[in-house]
Amino acid sequence: MNEKTVTTGHVAGIAVRNAAMVAFARHYSVTISTCEPCDPASKGGSESTVKVAKADLVSPGP
């Protein structure tokens, strides 16, 4: 489930769940599990690290 659907806000970094969604989940005996979206800005750093590592480790062709 998307975190924005079931979360109404954050307090001290902890998600506050939508009361209606919690009641729904409790009634139907389901568990609400969410994931946080990745940070696209941090992706470039790891990709550039891989690029540098490949340049250092992979020898150029003949």
C-alpha positions in Angstrom: 0.0 0.0 0.0 1.1 3.5 -0.7 2.1 5.3 2.6 0.2 8.4 1.6 -3.0 6.4 1.6 -2.9 5.3 5.2 -0.7 7.9 6.8 -2.1 11.3 8.0 1.2 12.7 9.2 4.5 12.0 11.0 5.4 12.6 14.7 9.0 12.3 15.6 9.6 10.3 12.4 6.9 7.8 13.1 3.9 7.5 10.8 0.5 8.4 12.2 -2.1 6.1 10.6 -5.5 7.1 9.3 -8.1 6.1 11.9 -10.6 4.9 9.3 -7.9 2.7 7.7 -6.9 1.2 11.0 -10.5 0.4 11.9 -11.0 -1.2 8.4 -7.9 -3.3 8.9 -8.9 -4.4 12.4 -12.4 -5.3 11.2 -11.2 -7.4 8.3 -8.2 -8.8 10.2 -5.6 -7.5 7.8 -2.3 -5.9 8.5 -1.4 -2.5 7.1 2.2 -2.5 5.8 3.6 0.4 3.9 6.9 1.3 2.3 8.5 4.7 2.0 9.3 5.9 -1.5 13.0 5.9 -2.4 14.9 9.2 -2.6 15.7 9.7 -6.3 18.3 12.3 -5.5 20.4 9.7 -3.7 20.3 7.3 -6.7 22.8 9.3 -8.7 25.5 8.9 -6.0 25.4 5.2 -6.1 25.3 5.0 -9.9 28.4 7.3 -10.2 30.2 5.1 -7.7 29.5 2.0 -9.8 30.7 3.9 -12.9 34.0 4.8 -11.2 34.5 1.3 -9.9 33.9 -0.2 -13.3 36.4 2.2 -14.8 39.0 1.2 -12.3 38.3 -2.6 -12.3 37.4 -3.4 -15.9 40.3 -3.2 -18.3 39.6 -1.6 -21.7 39.3 -3.9 -24.6 42.3 -4.5 -26.9 
